[in-house]
Amino acid sequence: MAGALATLLVSTLVGALVGYVTNVVAVQLLFRPYRPVRIPLLGLRVQGLIPAKKEEFARRLGEIAEEYLKTPRLQRDLQSSMEEAARSAIENALRGMLRSNPILYAALEGYVAKIADAVSESIVSPILQSLASSAAGRVRVGELVAEQVSALDSREMEALFRRIAGRELRFIELAGLALGAVIGLAEGLVLVALQ
């Protein structure tokens, strides 16, 4: 009985260790080696998945950013924010100009917000609408994003991915431990049954 328990324990621990180490290595291979390494006997070139696909990742991330920025909702939100900022700036400028003349300020203070609204609605909004539609075709956000991501070195890419998905990567490592333990236990049970 003690021998069977020892077999189960050792098999479970070895399985857990092998599963954990395997998944830790697999996670590391997502990022490393940073540069291609030649394995002469096998004639292979090996490089981490993320560094090897960095340019494709950068291009696709740029495409996603460009598509997102061209959505009507985002354009409306941007225009609305810019209109509100312009309206506020107009109102503040009017108040500043009127404060230098206390009599005029007292007479027109109640109308400043209405004047700012009217100027914003009749002048600023059409200008911003025209600028937004012409800028949407000219600004190459996708290219800018792709350039920035491509400019990151492999260590920075790894740090970025670990900041974004660190918990999930750690889960993968620990899942290897748990799965390895289950497989080790199953192997131990088979060994005990065969004895």
VENLIN-V608086 format. One record per pair of residues at least 4 apart in sequence whose C-alpha atoms are under 8 Angstrom apart, sorted by the first residue. I is the first residue (numbers start at 1). J is the second residue. Records with the same first field share a line. If there is no record, write none. Layout:
BEGIN
I->J + J
END
This chain:
BEGIN
1->5
2->6
3->7
4->8 + 192
5->9
6->10
7->11 + 188 + 191 + 192
8->12 + 184 + 185 + 188 + 189 + 192
9->13 + 185 + 188
10->14 + 188
11->15 + 181 + 184 + 185 + 187 + 188
12->16 + 180 + 181 + 182 + 183 + 184 + 185 + 188
13->17 + 181 + 184
14->18 + 180 + 181 + 184
15->19 + 177 + 180 + 181 + 182 + 183 + 184 + 185
16->20 + 176 + 177 + 178 + 179 + 180 + 181 + 182 + 184
17->21 + 177 + 180 + 181
18->22 + 177 + 180
19->23 + 176 + 177 + 178 + 179 + 180 + 181
20->24 + 173 + 174 + 175 + 176 + 177 + 178 + 180
21->25 + 173 + 176 + 177
22->26 + 176
23->27 + 172 + 173 + 174 + 176
24->28 + 173
25->29
26->30
27->31 + 169 + 172 + 173
28->32 + 48
29->33 + 47 + 48 + 49
30->48 + 49 + 50
31->48 + 49 + 50 + 51 + 154 + 158
32->47 + 48 + 49 + 51
33->37 + 46 + 47 + 48
34->47 + 48 + 51 + 154 + 155
35->47 + 48 + 51
36->45 + 46 + 47 + 48
37->45 + 46 + 47
38->43 + 44 + 45 + 46
39->43 + 44 + 45 + 46
40->44
47->51 + 52
48->52
49->53
50->54 + 154 + 157 + 158
51->154 + 157
53->57
54->58 + 149 + 150
55->59 + 146 + 150
56->60
57->61
58->62 + 145 + 146 + 147 + 148 + 149 + 150
59->63 + 142 + 143 + 146
60->64 + 146
61->65 + 142 + 145 + 146
62->66 + 141 + 142 + 143 + 144 + 145 + 146
63->67 + 142
64->68 + 142
65->69 + 141 + 142 + 145
66->70 + 140 + 141 + 142
67->71
68->74
69->74 + 75
70->74 + 75 + 136
71->75
72->76
73->77
74->78
75->79 + 132
76->80
77->81
78->82
79->83 + 128 + 129 + 132
80->84
81->85
82->86 + 128
83->87 + 120 + 124 + 125 + 128
84->88
85->89
86->90 + 120 + 124
87->91 + 116 + 117 + 119 + 120
88->92 + 116
89->93
90->94 + 116 + 120
91->95 + 112 + 113 + 115 + 116
92->96
93->97
94->98 + 112 + 116
95->99 + 105 + 109 + 112
96->100
97->101
98->102 + 104 + 105
99->105
100->105
101->105
102->106
103->107
104->108
105->109
108->112
111->115
112->116
113->117
114->118
115->119
116->120
117->121
118->122
119->123 + 124
120->124 + 125
121->125 + 126
122->126
123->127
124->128
125->129
126->130
127->131
128->132
129->133
130->134
131->135
132->136
133->137
134->138
135->139
140->144
141->145
142->146
143->147
144->148
145->149
146->150
147->151
148->152
152->156 + 157
153->157
154->158
155->159
156->160
157->161
158->162
159->163
160->164
161->165 + 166
162->166 + 169
165->169
166->170
167->171
168->172
169->173
170->174
171->175
172->176
173->177
174->178
175->179
176->180
177->181
178->182
179->183
180->184
181->185
182->186
183->187
184->188
185->189
186->190
187->191
188->192
189->193
190->194
191->195
END
